[in-house]
């Protein structure tokens, strides 16, 4: 699992998204030394009014954009740029789009011409306003949404500290209005104070603060298949560690809403088998919950059924679990894949099994491809 290297948030936004074509690879041998081209030759925007972005790949060339017939794009900023002596680079342009009030999909072509007179085209497809019939049965209730937010900068990874101004912009009702903050429970207790100030700002705006451990203190670890596992004889000491964290944060003005047994017990941090998670919940769960803080588990990657079912199917362990947690990294979008469809159906079927308890998706990293030189690989743009 990729480590979180920055403070990344799940959010809902009424933005326009693009759908890429297959032509996403920059091929300098094909385009020569002097050229300008759209990185993609097709994109799709929603029916609502707003903006979208396109990226131009160019070197040693000026360029100019012209609009073809159509009423989707009303303005492009900038419409020209480049430099005949400029080194290879990418330029982002903003497209202002009208709303499509019809039921029909429509298209418009935008043309980019470089210094050589070579023209490439970007085809904009805009969805129709459409119409959806909803049937609401007030007798059927589903889990309420607890909120949206993200994770605070992890100090032990050297992640840049998020400033007070940035925290206020994210959590203030006058800003983005985030309502949940996730913290790491550091194995080194001397680092716990690193997150206090940021958590207090989020909390001052009404945010729910919860925390998850990545690794246990090294002296409690037992190597199994080259991975650290918590020795059973240290279960009580580990529970004391979590309780001490809860009390430390409370003494410093932060009320922790919930703690997790382990972040991704199935991945590359401290490893737990499903049965180890169950055993710990049964032995130490009640004592942790006596603090008034909720206990979440198993928080496996992709809601691994081996872990989630182990907790749900053990009555004693499930009794000590207030929030069933997991991470969505399987996508759940391309349901033509049997694997994805099975996992999608599994997650969608969880809530009715919880007897009134809730399940939370506590992590999804959005910046896949962030270090790619080719902007078309920056998946978080899509």
N, C-alpha and C positions, 0 to 999 in steps of 0.2 A: 504494500500500500504506500502510496506517495505520502510523504510527510506534508503537513500543512505548513507552508512557508510564509503565509501572510494571513491577514484577517479577512476571511472570505465569508460572504453571507448568501443564504438562500433568500430570494426575494421575489415578489410579484411585481411586474411593471407592465404598463401598457405601451410596450415598444413594438417596433416592427422588426421582423426577423427575416433573414435571407436563407434561401435554400440553394446549396451550391451545385454546380454542374460538375461533370467529371474533369473539366479542364482547369485543374487547380495547381499545376506544377509549372514553375518558372523554368523555361528551357532557353538559356542564353544562346546556345549554339544555333537554335532555330531563329531567334530574333536578331542576332547580330550584336554589334557594339553600340548602335544607336537605335533606340526604339522607345515606345511608350505603349502600354497595353493594360486593359483591365485584368486583374488577377482572376476574375471569374467572368464567365460570359452569360450567366443567368442568375437571377435572384427573385425571390418571391416576397411580397410585402402583404400585410393584412389589409382588411378593407377600411380600417380606421385612418383618420388623418394623423400625420406625424412625420417623423424623419427616419431615414435609413442611411447606411454608410456603404460606400464602395471603395475599393483600394486599387490604386494605379501603381503598376510596376514599371519603372522607367530608368533610363540612363542615357546621358549625352544627347538629350533631346528635349525641346520644348513640346508642349502638347495643348490641345484645345478640345473642349467637350461641347457638342451640340445635341439638342433634343430632337428626336424624331416625332412623328405625329402621335398624338395621344394626349390624354388629360390626367395622367397619373402624377408625373413629376412636374412641379411648377417652378422649381428653382434648384440650381446646383451651385454649391460653394466649395472650392473655387471652380470657375469654369475653365481656367487655363493655368499653366504652371510649367515646371521643368526648367532645364538649363542645358544648352547645347554642349556645355563642358562639364555637366554634373556627373558625379559618380553614381553608381547603381544605388537606388533607394526606392522607398515606397511612399506614396502620398495618399492620405485618406480624404475623400470628398463626401460632403453631406448632401443627401437628396431630400428635398421637401416634397411630400406627397399629399395629394388630395384624398378625401374619403371617397370610397366607392359605394354609393347608395343603391346601386342596382344589385340584382341577384346574380349577375353574370360575371365571370372572370374576364379581365381585360389585360392587354399587354401594351407596352411602349418600349421603343428601342432608343438607347442613348449611344451616341457615337463618340469615339475618342480618336483624334487624328494626331500623328506625331510629325516631326520635322521632315520626314521622308515622304509625307503624304499618305502613309499607310494608316488605314482606319480599322479599328476593332470595335465590336459592338457588345453592349450589355443589354440583354432583354429583361425588362422588368415585368413580372407577372403579378397582378393584384387580384386577390380573392374577392369574390362577390360578397355582398352583405349577408346573403343567405338568410336562413330562418331555421330555428330549432324548436321543436315542440317538446315541452317538458311536462311530465306527469308527476305531480308531487303527492305523495301519500303521507299525510301528517302523522299517521300512526307508526311509521317507520323512522327511527332516529339513528343517526350515525355519530361517530365521535366528533365532538367540537374541535375546532382548530385552536391549539394552545397558543400559537404565535409564530413569528418568524424572526430570525436573527442570525447569529453566527458566532465565531470563536474569537476570543481575545488573543492578541499577539503572544506567542510562546517564547518567553524570555530565554529559556535554556537552549533554544535553537538559534539564538542571535537575531530573531525577528525584530525589525524596527518597532519601537514602542509607538502605540497609537496615542496621539496627543489628546488632551482633554477636549480641545475644540473639535477634533474629528469624532470623538465619542459622542459629544453633544449633538453633532450633526446627524449621526446615525440613530441615536436613541431618543432625541427630543421629538415631541409631537409636532414641533415646527420644522423638523428635519425629515428624515426618512421614516421615523416612527418604529424602528425595530423594537421588538418586545421580549426577546430571549437572548441571553449571553451564555456561552459555554466557556468553561475554564479547564485548564489542565491541572490535575493534582500532581504536583512534582514529587518524585521520590525523595528529593532533597528538601527537607522541611525548611531549610534556611532561605529557600526561594519563594516560599508561599506569599511573602509580602509583596512580591513583584506585581501581582495582579490586583491588589486591593484597591488602588486608586481608580483604575478603569472600571472595576466591578461596581464600585460605589456610584460612579457617574451613571452607569446603565440602570442601576437600582433606583437612583433618584428620579428617574423618568418612568418608574413603574415596571421595569424589566424583570423577568424571571431569570435567576442565575442558577445554573447547575454546573457540576464539575465531574470530570472523568480522569482516572489514572491511566497513564500509558505504561509505566514500568514500576515495579516494586523496588524497594531498597535491595541492593545487591546481596546483602548478607542473608536474605531470606530465600534466595533463589536456588533451585536445583536444576542442573542441566539435563534435559531430556531431548534427544535427537537434535542437539546443538541449539536448543531454545530454552530460555529461562522459564521455569514453572515455579509457582509458589509452593513451598513445602507444606504439607498439611499441618505439621507441628507449629507452623507460623501463622495459621489462619487467625488466631486470636490477636496476635501482634499486628497483623495487617488490618484487622477490623479496628484496633486501637488507633492505627495510623489514620484511617479515614475519619474516625470520630474526632481525633485531635485536629484534623484539618477543618472539619465543620466548626468546632469550637473556636479555633484560631480566627477563622473568617468572621464568625459572629462577634467575637471580642473586638474586631477591627471594623465593625460596622457593615458587614456583608452577610445577609441571610441567605444561606444556600438552600435552594428549594429541593434539590435531589442530587445524589451522587450515584455513580455507576460502579459496579464491581470491577469492570475492566473495559477499556476501549479496545475493540476488535481482538478478542481473545483468540481468534482464528488466524491472525496475521503475524507481523514481524516485531511485535512488542513482547511484553510478558505474555506467554502462551498459557491458555487454559483449555483443557478438554471440556466437552459439554458436561461430563459427569463432575469434573472439578468445580465448575460454576455452580452446579446443583448442590454439591456438598457444602460449599462455602455459604450459599444462601441459607441452607438448613441449619448450619452450625452458628453462623454469626449474623444472619440477616436481622433477626428480631432486635438484637442489641444495637445495631446501627440505626434502625428505625425508631428506637426509643428516644433518639435525639430530637424527634419531630421532623426529621428530613426524610424525604421519600427515597426509596432504593430502586434503581433501574438495572435491568439486565436483559439479555446477555450482551447486547450492543455489538453483535457480530457483523462482519462485512456482508452486505447483500441479504441481511436477514436470514443467514444460513439456517435452513430448517433443522439441521442436526443440533444446533444450539438452541434455537427458539423453541422447538418442540420439546427438547429435554427439560426446559424450565416449565413450559405450559403443562406438560404431562405428569409432572411430579407435584402433587397437591401441596406438599409441605414447602417446597421451593417456591412455587407460584404464590403461595400465601405471603411470602416475604418479598415479593416483587410488586412494587406499586406501578411501575411503568415498564412496559416491554419495549426495548429500544433496539435499533439496528441502523445500518447504513445502506443507502441506495447507490450501488456502483455497477449494477448490471444493466442500467439504462431503462429497461421496461418499455421501450418505445417500439422496436422492431418485433412485433408479436408474431412475425412469420417464423422466427426462431423458436423451436420447441423449448429450448432451455429458458429463454427470456419469457415466453408465454407461461411456462410452468411457474417461474418465480413471480411473475406479475400476478397470477391467479392466487398463489400462496399468500402474498402480502395483502391482496385485496380481501382475502378470506380470513384475515387474522382477527379483526375487531369483534366479530360475533363470537369468537372463542374466549374472549377476555372477561366475560362476566361483569361488564361495567368498568373495568380498568381501561387505561389508555395505552396506545403505542405511539412512540415518537420516532421520527427519522432525525437522528442527531448529527449526521455529517454527510455532506456531499461536496467534494472539491471541484470547483468550476474551472480552474485555470489549466486544464490539460493543454499541452502544446505551447505553453507560454514562452518557452525558450527557442522555439522553432524560428529559423530565419525567414521562412516563407509565411506571410501573414495568413494565407489560406489555411494553415495548420493551427491557427489560434482558435481553438474550439470554443472558447468563451465568448467569441464575437457572434456566434450563431444563435 
